[in-house]
Amino acid sequence: MADNLRLSPIFNGDKTDPLSKMEGLNPERAMRLLQPRSPELPTKVAVGPLKTGSNALKLGVATSHKPTSIKKELPPSQNGGPQSLVYTPRNLPSVIAGVKRPRDHLDDSEQQWCSTPPSLPPQPAPNEHTMYLESLLTPRCLQLTLKSRCGAGLSISTQYRSITDAGLLLGNAIQYHLDLPVLQLPVPSEVEGTIKRVVQGELLENAWYDLTPEAKFAYARQLRHIINNMRSGMNPIRVSSTISGKGAMLGSASSGPYSLILDQHLQNTYWAVRVKPTCRHFVAFLAASFVQSVPTQVSDALTCQFRSDYNIRFTHGELSPKNIIIQNSKIVCILGWDSGGWYPEWWEYVKFFEARTAPENQDWYDYARDIFAETYPSELVAYQGIARCQRQ
């Protein structure tokens, strides 16, 4: 090793030894003052591999900045599951360092964390209820015409959207129970051919980029008010027997004891019909669409990050500027209810970041804290991992 790379100085007993010139100093202190600094690290350090084995996503390049803090490793949970990474019981009694804690040391909590990976019950045998729920996936054609003022003239645009019978039923339920800005749409039995609607306004998708930060904040707060009314005003269907923890049916539609659960993506929509699905069943349903190359340990670690006792809330499922119509600085219509229904309370928040918008509108996601009264950062992190393991 070259001398200039050593971490300690070399003393050869030369008469010109600098130590001899430091009269009055403690010899050990003088030697420490003479020690050269460690060689500087390179300014750019590459991290490899560039792709992970489970989702083939590129990783960033590490920086040479030193971390400002180091997270302490959490103690293992009583059941050895990975949930200890996201939840630590509060007000634990004191323990002596080095003494192994008994299993009953952790206090019981009302929050029920999954100690084992959830499993999805088998598909029920076909019957009149299951066939009806599957029929709600039938797509319809919606011809939407938007009229808005553009300077001294009138701008007219027409677009065609797909809407399922489940989306039509949810739209009618909203009209009946809530005072929310939605399209007046027919029930599935009344649909003949293309559904045509005309709305005064323009998509927020087309206007967002040119808005001032103050105007963007104002729309975010309007959407926050709408979401709060939606989550508190549309009560879930109550069931007599369920292990979901809250006695509420989960899903987009129900018939008898069966429920239709959906997970919509840009290219695919996953669905399942199950008897009284719970929050654990829903997480297992999400994991059922993982690509085969995802290791079992990765799948188990992700699905165990969710509790089993979430509240069920009415959810849109795809809140994005392309589904919001505005006019005169007001939100006048919310579109795209195909993914809606009664789902775990964290579902709306995590799907917000999956709903796509134009590249120039990426700051839309920065207003999440203004849009949502409740945020779920732990569930968001876990779902980001789930979404990258699914077949898109």
C-alpha positions as CSV (number, residue, x, y, z in Angstrom):
1,M,0.0,0.0,0.0
2,A,1.3,3.4,-0.9
3,D,2.4,5.6,2.0
4,N,-0.1,8.4,1.1
5,L,-3.0,5.9,1.6
6,R,-2.0,4.9,5.1
7,L,-4.4,6.0,7.9
8,S,-1.5,6.7,10.3
9,P,1.7,8.6,9.9
10,I,5.1,7.0,9.5
11,F,7.9,8.1,11.9
12,N,11.4,7.1,10.7
13,G,13.4,8.8,13.5
14,D,14.6,11.5,11.3
15,K,16.2,14.5,13.0
16,T,13.7,16.7,11.2
17,D,10.9,14.9,13.0
18,P,8.1,17.5,13.4
19,L,7.4,16.1,16.8
20,S,10.6,17.5,18.1
21,K,9.4,21.0,17.3
22,M,6.2,20.7,19.4
23,E,7.8,21.4,22.7
24,G,5.4,21.6,25.7
25,L,2.7,19.3,24.1
26,N,1.8,15.9,25.3
27,P,3.6,13.5,22.9
28,E,0.4,11.4,22.2
29,R,-1.6,14.6,21.5
30,A,1.2,15.9,19.2
31,M,1.2,12.6,17.2
32,R,-2.6,12.8,16.8
33,L,-2.3,16.3,15.4
34,L,0.2,15.2,12.9
35,Q,-1.9,12.3,11.6
36,P,-3.1,13.0,8.0
37,R,-6.8,12.8,7.2
38,S,-8.2,9.7,5.5
39,P,-8.2,9.7,1.7
40,E,-11.2,11.5,0.3
41,L,-14.0,9.3,-1.1
42,P,-14.9,9.6,-4.7
43,T,-17.6,12.1,-5.4
44,K,-19.8,9.6,-7.4
45,V,-20.4,6.1,-6.1
46,A,-22.5,3.8,-8.2
47,V,-24.9,1.3,-6.7
48,G,-25.4,-2.1,-8.3
49,P,-27.2,-4.0,-9.6
50,L,-29.2,-1.4,-11.4
51,K,-32.2,-3.6,-11.4
52,T,-33.8,-5.6,-8.6
53,G,-34.7,-9.2,-9.0
54,S,-38.4,-9.0,-8.2
55,N,-39.6,-6.0,-10.1
56,A,-36.9,-4.9,-12.5
57,L,-37.0,-1.3,-11.4
58,K,-33.9,0.9,-11.8
59,L,-32.3,2.1,-8.7
60,G,-30.8,5.6,-8.3
61,V,-27.2,6.5,-7.9
62,A,-26.0,6.9,-4.3
63,T,-24.7,10.2,-3.2
64,S,-21.5,10.8,-1.2
65,H,-23.3,12.8,1.5
66,K,-23.1,11.3,4.9
67,P,-26.4,10.3,6.5
68,T,-27.7,12.8,9.1
69,S,-29.1,10.1,11.3
70,I,-29.2,6.3,11.7
71,K,-32.5,4.5,12.4
72,K,-32.3,2.2,15.3
73,E,-33.2,-1.4,14.7
74,L,-36.6,-2.2,16.3
75,P,-36.8,-5.1,18.7
76,P,-38.4,-8.3,17.3
77,S,-42.2,-8.6,17.8
78,Q,-43.7,-11.3,20.0
79,N,-44.6,-13.4,17.0
80,G,-41.5,-12.8,14.9
81,G,-43.4,-11.2,12.0
82,P,-42.2,-8.2,10.0
83,Q,-44.9,-5.9,11.3
84,S,-42.5,-4.6,14.0
85,L,-41.0,-2.4,11.3
86,V,-44.1,-0.3,11.1
87,Y,-45.7,-0.5,14.5
88,T,-44.3,-0.4,18.0
89,P,-46.7,-0.7,21.0
90,R,-46.6,2.4,23.2
91,N,-46.2,2.6,27.0
92,L,-44.2,-0.6,27.4
93,P,-43.1,-1.4,30.9
94,S,-39.5,-1.0,31.6
95,V,-37.2,-4.0,31.0
96,I,-33.7,-4.7,32.1
97,A,-31.2,-4.6,29.2
98,G,-30.1,-8.1,28.2
99,V,-33.0,-9.9,29.7
100,K,-35.3,-11.7,27.3
101,R,-38.9,-10.4,27.5
102,P,-41.7,-12.9,27.9
103,R,-44.4,-13.2,25.3
104,D,-47.0,-11.5,27.5
105,H,-44.6,-8.5,28.0
106,L,-46.2,-6.5,25.1
107,D,-49.5,-4.9,26.0
108,D,-52.6,-5.9,24.0
109,S,-53.7,-3.3,21.5
110,E,-56.9,-2.6,19.7
111,Q,-55.0,-2.6,16.4
112,Q,-54.8,-6.1,15.0
113,W,-51.6,-6.6,13.1
114,C,-51.3,-9.6,10.8
115,S,-48.8,-12.2,12.2
116,T,-49.2,-14.5,9.3
117,P,-49.8,-13.8,5.6
118,P,-53.5,-13.5,4.7
119,S,-55.1,-16.1,2.4
120,L,-57.9,-15.7,-0.1
121,P,-60.8,-18.1,0.3
122,P,-61.6,-20.3,-2.7
123,Q,-64.0,-19.1,-5.4
124,P,-67.6,-20.0,-4.6
125,A,-69.6,-22.2,-6.8
126,P,-71.6,-20.3,-9.5
127,N,-75.1,-19.2,-8.4
128,E,-77.5,-16.4,-9.2
129,H,-75.7,-14.0,-6.8
130,T,-72.2,-14.6,-8.2
131,M,-73.4,-14.5,-11.8
132,Y,-75.2,-11.1,-11.2
133,L,-72.1,-9.6,-9.6
134,E,-69.9,-10.8,-12.5
135,S,-72.4,-9.2,-15.0
136,L,-71.7,-5.8,-13.4
137,L,-68.3,-5.8,-15.1
138,T,-70.1,-5.3,-18.5
139,P,-68.6,-2.2,-20.1
140,R,-70.8,0.6,-21.5
141,C,-69.8,3.5,-23.8
142,L,-70.1,7.0,-22.4
143,Q,-69.9,9.9,-24.9
144,L,-68.9,12.9,-22.9
145,T,-69.1,16.4,-24.4
146,L,-67.4,19.3,-22.5
147,K,-68.2,22.9,-23.3
148,S,-66.1,25.7,-21.8
149,R,-65.4,29.4,-22.5
150,C,-62.1,30.0,-24.2
151,G,-61.5,33.8,-24.4
152,A,-64.4,35.2,-26.4
153,G,-65.3,31.9,-28.0
154,L,-66.6,28.5,-26.9
155,S,-64.4,25.4,-26.7
156,I,-66.2,22.1,-27.3
157,S,-64.5,18.7,-26.9
158,T,-65.9,15.2,-27.0
159,Q,-64.4,12.1,-25.6
160,Y,-65.5,8.5,-25.2
161,R,-65.1,6.7,-21.9
162,S,-65.8,3.2,-20.8
163,I,-68.1,2.8,-17.8
164,T,-69.2,-0.5,-16.2
165,D,-72.6,-1.4,-14.8
166,A,-70.9,-1.4,-11.4
167,G,-69.9,2.2,-12.0
168,L,-73.5,3.1,-13.1
169,L,-74.9,1.6,-9.9
170,L,-72.4,3.5,-7.7
171,G,-73.2,6.7,-9.5
172,N,-76.9,6.2,-8.8
173,A,-76.2,5.4,-5.1
174,I,-74.3,8.6,-4.8
175,Q,-77.1,10.6,-6.4
176,Y,-79.6,9.1,-3.9
177,H,-77.5,9.3,-0.7
178,L,-75.0,12.2,-1.1
179,D,-74.8,15.7,-2.4
180,L,-71.8,15.2,-4.6
181,P,-71.0,16.6,-8.1
182,V,-71.5,13.5,-10.3
183,L,-73.1,12.8,-13.7
184,Q,-76.8,12.0,-13.8
185,L,-76.6,8.5,-15.2
186,P,-79.2,5.7,-15.8
187,V,-79.3,2.4,-14.1
188,P,-77.9,-0.5,-16.2
189,S,-81.4,-1.8,-17.0
190,E,-82.2,1.5,-18.7
191,V,-79.1,1.7,-20.9
192,E,-79.6,1.3,-24.7
193,G,-76.6,1.9,-26.8
194,T,-74.2,4.8,-26.1
195,I,-74.8,7.0,-23.0
196,K,-74.5,10.6,-24.0
197,R,-73.9,13.5,-21.6
198,V,-73.0,17.2,-22.0
199,V,-71.3,19.1,-19.2
200,Q,-70.3,22.7,-18.9
201,G,-66.7,22.9,-17.9
202,E,-63.3,21.5,-18.7
203,L,-61.1,18.7,-17.3
204,L,-58.7,19.8,-14.5
205,E,-56.1,17.7,-16.4
206,N,-56.0,20.4,-19.2
207,A,-56.0,23.4,-16.8
208,W,-53.7,22.3,-14.0
209,Y,-50.4,23.2,-15.5
210,D,-51.3,26.8,-16.0
211,L,-52.8,27.3,-12.6
212,T,-51.1,29.4,-9.9
213,P,-50.1,27.6,-6.6
214,E,-53.0,29.4,-4.9
215,A,-55.5,28.1,-7.4
216,K,-54.1,24.6,-7.1
217,F,-54.4,24.7,-3.4
218,A,-58.0,26.0,-3.7
219,Y,-58.9,23.0,-5.8
220,A,-57.2,20.6,-3.4
221,R,-59.2,22.0,-0.5
222,Q,-62.4,21.6,-2.5
223,L,-61.5,18.0,-3.2
224,R,-60.8,17.5,0.4
225,H,-64.3,18.6,1.3
226,I,-65.8,16.3,-1.2
227,I,-63.8,13.3,0.0
228,N,-64.7,14.0,3.7
229,N,-68.4,14.1,2.8
230,M,-68.0,10.9,0.7
231,R,-66.3,8.9,3.4
232,S,-68.6,10.0,6.2
233,G,-71.9,10.2,4.3
234,M,-72.0,6.9,2.5
235,N,-72.3,4.2,5.1
236,P,-71.2,0.7,4.2
237,I,-73.6,-2.2,4.1
238,R,-73.8,-3.8,7.5
239,V,-73.6,-7.6,7.7
240,S,-74.6,-9.8,10.6
241,S,-71.4,-11.9,10.8
242,T,-68.0,-10.9,9.6
243,I,-64.5,-11.1,10.9
244,S,-63.5,-7.7,9.4
245,G,-63.6,-6.2,12.8
246,K,-66.2,-3.5,12.0
247,G,-69.2,-5.5,10.7
248,A,-69.2,-3.9,7.3
249,M,-69.3,-5.4,3.8
250,L,-66.2,-4.7,1.7
251,G,-66.4,-4.4,-2.1
252,S,-67.9,-2.5,-5.0
253,A,-71.3,-4.3,-5.0
254,S,-73.0,-7.1,-3.1
255,S,-75.7,-9.6,-3.6
256,G,-76.8,-11.9,-0.8
257,P,-73.7,-12.8,1.2
258,Y,-71.4,-12.3,-1.8
259,S,-69.4,-9.2,-2.7
260,L,-67.5,-8.0,-5.8
261,I,-64.0,-6.7,-5.1
262,L,-62.0,-4.8,-7.7
263,D,-58.5,-3.5,-8.3
264,Q,-58.2,-1.4,-11.5
265,H,-55.0,-0.6,-13.2
266,L,-54.1,1.2,-16.5
267,Q,-54.2,-2.0,-18.6
268,N,-55.9,-4.6,-16.4
269,T,-58.8,-4.8,-13.9
270,Y,-58.6,-7.6,-11.3
271,W,-61.7,-8.8,-9.7
272,A,-63.0,-11.5,-7.5
273,V,-66.4,-12.6,-5.9
274,R,-66.2,-13.9,-2.3
275,V,-68.4,-14.5,0.7
276,K,-68.2,-11.5,3.1
277,P,-64.6,-10.5,2.2
278,T,-62.6,-8.9,5.0
279,C,-59.6,-6.6,5.0
280,R,-57.3,-9.6,5.2
281,H,-59.0,-11.2,2.2
282,F,-58.6,-8.0,0.3
283,V,-54.9,-7.8,0.8
284,A,-54.6,-11.5,-0.2
285,F,-56.6,-10.6,-3.3
286,L,-54.1,-8.0,-4.2
287,A,-51.2,-10.5,-3.7
288,A,-53.0,-13.0,-5.9
289,S,-52.1,-10.9,-9.0
290,F,-48.3,-11.0,-8.3
291,V,-46.1,-12.2,-11.1
292,Q,-44.7,-15.7,-10.5
293,S,-41.1,-14.4,-10.2
294,V,-42.0,-12.7,-6.9
295,P,-40.4,-14.7,-4.0
296,T,-42.7,-16.0,-1.4
297,Q,-40.8,-14.2,1.4
298,V,-41.3,-10.9,-0.5
299,S,-45.0,-11.5,-0.9
300,D,-45.4,-12.5,2.8
301,A,-43.4,-9.5,4.0
302,L,-45.6,-7.1,2.0
303,T,-49.0,-8.5,2.9
304,C,-48.1,-8.6,6.6
305,Q,-47.7,-4.8,6.7
306,F,-51.5,-4.3,6.9
307,R,-53.7,-4.6,9.9
308,S,-56.9,-6.7,9.9
309,D,-59.2,-4.2,11.6
310,Y,-59.4,-1.1,9.3
311,N,-62.6,0.9,9.0
312,I,-64.4,0.5,5.7
313,R,-64.9,3.7,3.8
314,F,-66.6,4.7,0.6
315,T,-63.9,5.1,-2.0
316,H,-63.5,6.5,-5.5
317,G,-60.3,4.6,-6.3
318,E,-59.0,6.8,-9.1
319,L,-58.8,10.5,-8.1
320,S,-56.9,12.3,-10.7
321,P,-57.2,15.5,-12.8
322,K,-58.5,13.5,-15.7
323,N,-61.6,12.6,-13.6
324,I,-62.4,16.1,-12.4
325,I,-64.4,18.7,-14.3
326,I,-64.1,22.3,-13.3
327,Q,-65.9,25.6,-14.2
328,N,-65.4,29.1,-12.8
329,S,-62.8,27.9,-10.2
330,K,-65.2,25.2,-8.9
331,I,-65.3,21.4,-9.1
332,V,-68.5,20.7,-10.9
333,C,-68.3,16.9,-11.6
334,I,-66.3,13.8,-10.5
335,L,-66.0,11.1,-13.1
336,G,-64.6,7.5,-13.2
337,W,-66.5,5.6,-10.5
338,D,-65.7,2.2,-12.0
339,S,-63.1,1.5,-9.2
340,G,-65.3,2.8,-6.4
341,G,-66.9,1.0,-3.5
342,W,-66.5,0.3,0.1
343,Y,-62.8,-0.5,0.8
344,P,-60.3,-0.3,3.7
345,E,-59.8,3.3,4.8
346,W,-56.2,3.4,3.4
347,W,-57.3,2.4,-0.2
348,E,-58.2,5.9,-1.4
349,Y,-54.9,7.4,-0.3
350,V,-52.6,4.8,-1.8
351,K,-54.5,4.6,-5.1
352,F,-54.2,8.4,-5.4
353,F,-50.6,8.0,-6.2
354,E,-51.2,5.3,-8.8
355,A,-53.8,7.3,-10.8
356,R,-51.9,8.7,-13.8
357,T,-51.8,12.3,-14.9
358,A,-49.9,14.2,-17.6
359,P,-46.1,14.5,-17.2
360,E,-46.4,18.3,-16.8
361,N,-48.9,17.8,-14.0
362,Q,-46.7,15.8,-11.7
363,D,-46.9,18.3,-8.9
364,W,-50.5,17.1,-8.5
365,Y,-49.2,14.5,-6.1
366,D,-47.6,17.2,-3.9
367,Y,-51.0,18.3,-2.8
368,A,-51.9,15.0,-1.2
369,R,-51.6,16.5,2.3
370,D,-54.1,19.2,1.3
371,I,-56.5,16.8,-0.3
372,F,-56.6,14.1,2.4
373,A,-57.5,14.7,6.0
374,E,-56.0,11.3,6.9
375,T,-52.8,9.9,5.5
376,Y,-51.5,6.4,5.6
377,P,-47.7,6.5,5.0
378,S,-47.0,3.0,6.2
379,E,-49.7,1.5,4.0
380,L,-48.5,3.7,1.1
381,V,-45.0,2.2,1.3
382,A,-46.3,-1.3,1.5
383,Y,-48.7,-0.8,-1.4
384,Q,-46.0,0.7,-3.6
385,G,-44.2,-2.6,-3.2
386,I,-47.4,-4.5,-4.0
387,A,-48.1,-2.5,-7.1
388,R,-44.6,-3.2,-8.4
389,C,-45.1,-7.0,-8.0
390,Q,-48.4,-7.1,-9.8
391,R,-49.0,-7.9,-13.4
392,Q,-49.8,-4.5,-14.8
